[in-house]
Amino acid sequence: MGNPQGQFSVLVAHPSADLYGSDRVLLETVDGLLAAGARVLATLPSAGPLIPELTARGVNSVLCPTPVLRKSYLSPAGLLKLAGTAVRGTFAGIRLLRGSRPDVILANTITVPLWTLLGRAAGIPVVTHVHEAEANAPHLVRMLLALPLAVSSAIVTNSRFSADTLGSSLRRLDGRSTVVYNGVPGPPLVAAARDTPDGGLRVVYIGRLSSRKGVDVAIDAVLRLNRQGQAAVLDVVGAVFPGNEEYEEKLHRQVADAGASDLVRFHGFQPWVWPFLAAADVAVVPSRLDEPFGNTAVEALLAARPVVASDTSGLREAAGGYRSVQFVEPGSAQELCNALAAVAADWPTFKEHALQDAGTAVERHSPELYGRRMAHHIQAAAQTAAQRKRAAGA
């Protein structure tokens, strides 16, 4: 990659090639870097729909075996597999760094610590962008996840909650983070919501299918709503992580056992979510555990749809202060049901508030402003490192 004509070059290390929250935020970061004149190269552990999006922006992607920290590795066999991937990834990563010679590395999440360590060893500054906040994990686990960040040149978090979680996990990280709220692009055109929810309330869930995301809670809530006499359907848009197929099977059994296949529809992963939000009356974000942020909640607000979200720190930061948003107890299907019933009962008010909230969300989560801020922090890390090298050689 090099650094011709004053450009700065960035190697972006990302743990997946999907198109969910942190993946889409990465694209906004890349857009900001390109607008700032950076030369960008991406490295990913596997192929996926993110790569064509990067290619369309003129960014090349290199597949490199990289250990991605996941719960599935917490077993003897998993740890052995993790160690093998780490060895292969180390040699492949060294070759990539020698060939590309970036000015700075962006480690886009704490789940790819190898790139932080390789960058440190090679004398390349590393900016870690933290999208996670495992506040409910045991302290030892949180500390081990946070430890590689101690050698990061700079740390950017997507919320104050994420920054506070880092500080409580490892005291030396307290106060080291800069908070940059996610830039979230809205739909090309905001589709007007229905005048009345005739035929039943249309509810949508968009995101990963996992127990921590509470998809089963959303299903339970919609089933309860129907039993109470309020017709409602739920569209589930998303897929599981590889290895978590059992949870998806559990969701299908939950629907089948209730005889509710006409009330809950599974659409799998969809790269373009706006048609599903346009067809919906209300979006749900029923996470059981703390979320570092809430991209899907912001997307629903940008689409002018009311939101019912779990009352957790990151979701409050993302969706707080909007009149069309209701917060409910995490894991409570009855509270979620009651909140959805409130939307149906006072639909004109929620519809009007959601339309007003869409304008506020556009101002809060401008992708252009986000891109400029991220590019500034990444370029500053590269410039600081370059100045130190010049001073050391003087």
PyMOL commands that set and color helices and strands:
alter all, ss='L'
color gray80, all
select helices_A, chain A and resi 4-6+21-35+50-56+71-73+76-100+113-122+139-151+160-169+171-173+211-213+215-227+245-257+274-279+295-302+313-319+333-345+347-364+367-393
alter helices_A, ss='H'
color red, helices_A
select strands_A, chain A and resi 9-13+39-44+60-63+104-108+126-130+154-157+177-179+201-206+232-237+264-268+282-285+307-310+325-328
alter strands_A, ss='S'
color yellow, strands_A
deselect
rebuild
show_as cartoon
